[in-house]
Amino acid sequence: MLGAPNAALMELIERAYAVRHDAPEPTVAFEVDVGTAALQSQIHVVNVNILPCKSPRKSRTRRGGRDWWCCWEDVTREKRAVRNAQPLRRQGSGQQILADPERLKLGGTRIKTTILFSDIRRFTAMSEGMEAEEVVELLNNYFTVMVEEVLTQRGMLDKFIGDELMALFGVPFTHPDDAVRAARTALCMASALNNFNDARSRLGLPPVLIGIGINTGEVICGTSAPTST
């Protein structure tokens, strides 16, 4: 683990050893890739904190006889979750939030927003005659097409609820054309659905029918305090 495959980690350890003995301080790094030469496909992402041990015991370690702690926090799962969620965010929203973080303060702000809902008609009846794997494949293919239309119109995907999709236009920042872009998204979704059903027809599969609803009104947009369990 501490050999050539992890040059970045070794550099951090060398840096910690180079710190003056009379003024020790921790060496910290975030999101460092670690792995082994034989398991490059299983690389982990860790936060690293290297700091001197304050025990008075003298050890025979190199460069001054000091013990060190090397603490790793495995954040691979969190990093992967962020990466997977990234395509679902409207482009540029992150930069806007950083520029005006008060817009996501605890308690939220009342703003005018357009919300788009879409669901598959008679989905329950359709899924009853399908295997579980077929249902998953259908939803994955369908949502991939629909989400692309939402993001193209700079909407923000809010959630999936079974076969329903919910998207927001105007969150966390409002724009004068939010409602227009939501309506355009609905038209583009209908057009994309025709192509989707054409492909299904060539495979001998039944068409997918959907309903779309759009509403504009005031919502509370913000951040809630985390809860512990």
Residue, then its C-alpha position, 0 to 999 in steps of 0.5 A: m500500500l505504501g509503495a510506488p502505486n501511491a506516490a501522492l501518499m508517500e509524498l505526504i508522509e515525507r512532508a510530515y517527516a520533514v517538519r521541524h521536530d520542535a514545531p510539529e504540526p499535522t499534514v492533511a490532504f483530502e481526496v487522495d487516491v490509494g490502491t495497489a498495483a494489482l488492484q488498480s480497479q479498486i482504488h479508494v479515495v481517502n482523506v489523510n491526516i498525518l500527525p506526530c504522536k505526543s507520547p513521551r516514549k522515544s522510538r527508534t523511528r527515522r529522523g529524530g525518533r518520533d512516532w507518527w499517526c497516519c489516519w485515513e478516512d475512506v470517502t470513496r462512497e461519498k465521492r462516487a455519490v457526488r460524481n453520479a449526482q453531478p449530471l443531474r444538476r443544472q449546469g452553472s448552479g454550483q457556481q451560482i450557489l458559491a457566489d451567493p450562499e445566502r440563497l440556501k440559508l437554513g429556513g429557506t427563501r420564498i421564490k417563484t418556481t415552475i415545477l414539472f411532473s411527468d409519469i407513465r400512464r397505466f404503469t402499474a398494469m404494464s409492469e404486472g406483466m413484466e419481470a422485475e429486470e424488465v421493469v428496471e430496464l424500462l425505467n432506466n431507458y425511459f428516465t435517461v431520455m427524459v432527464e436529458e431533456v430536462l437538463t438541456q432546458r437547464g432544469m433541475l431534477d428534483k426526484f424520481i417517485g416510482d415512474e414519476l419524474m419531478a423537475l424544477f425551473g427557477v431553483p435555487f435562482t429564478h429566471p424570467d423564462d423559467a415557465v417557458r423552459a418548463a413548457r419547452t421541456a414538456l414539448c421536447m419530452a413528447s418528441a423524445l418519447n415518439n423516438f423512444n416508442d419507435a425503438r420499442s416498436r422495432l423490438g416488438l414492445p408496447p409503447v409507453l404513454i406519459g402525462i405531463g403537468i406544469n405548475t408555477g407558484e411560490v415555494i420555500c427554497g433552502t436547506s433544512a438542518p440535518t437530523s441525527t438518528 
